[in-house]
């Protein structure tokens, strides 16, 4: 072994539920493969234990799959019944580690001071996932909500304090990296995009596919807002300019509000364990987000499967993608409808976007492309290991 790392995130990564937890798992893979002794602990120990939480809303089979995925790559899990609080993990295990990797500001802020006191010799690496305050500010502005704006201001203070006090910080978005360079000029901030396992070369041409889709978890406000706005504003425009096929809404934690959208040529699929077959049947995907932060897993997934994406500027922000080369960007409802119909009906454009998008995924968002960057940050922090 080349060092001991304690990774702490909100819950045990739910690999088929939300993009952010797939990203956590990617880091665990990278660290374990590099020879580190990797220990994972979830915040969600009490009042409902992490394992019990998964059992409650996913079912035993899904829970066992998530837990066994970590064990399979050699990650040690600290969960109930032996461990009853994240504080006990930090106090007892933290001092034995070379580095603590803390995810997400609302959770990292709860244990940061304790981690410093309990493990003064260990380095602390903060992974923001996305800058929560940026997402919250944008939502508050969109809705004109002063209470949300105040909450965003509080979160901004929390996040910037973490960035300044941590030994280093990772953000996924080029935009957020640039922002932190201005707001926290003395902090050590690294930008590494979200990373995924490489997928096989996409199969199935434009002519063999139909319909388009949106994927996301509907426990996440930006996704709910995006789908509601799309159905309200873009869908009628699509129909008016001649689109006559279907729109599929897929993803976990579907709410009654989302279910109510099902109707004539709008199909609410809900949770789909394996997204690859679903994408391979659809001609394109959409990312009509009106607010958010970080990098959007839905876009990376679509690129990885060779499916062109029509996205808003917010959805494509900070990814370094070329409009008209890797994706199509649309800043209004009218423009989004036009771009969807355009790529839907143009096989040559579809093939160019599919090919370019997949190549960009390989070059930028695979574990192979990003592992060296992750390990360079770790090496620098803990003295050149491994």
Secondary structure by P-SEA (a helix, b strand, c coil): ccbbbbbbccccccccccaaaaaaaaaaaaaaaaccbbbbbbcccccccaaaaaaacccaaaaaaaaaaaaaaccccccccccccaaaaaacccccccbbbbccaaaaaacaaaaaaacccbbbbbbcccaaaaaaaaaaaaaccaaaaaaaaaaaaaaaaaaaaccbbbbccaaaaaaaaaaccccbbbbbccccccccccccccccccccccccccccaaaaaaaaaaaaccaaaaaaaccccbbbbbbcccccccccccccccccccccccaaaaaaacccccccccccccccaaaaaaaaacccccccccccccccccccccbbbbccaaaaaaaaaaaaacaaaaaaaaaaaaaaaaacccccccaaaaaaaaaaaacccc
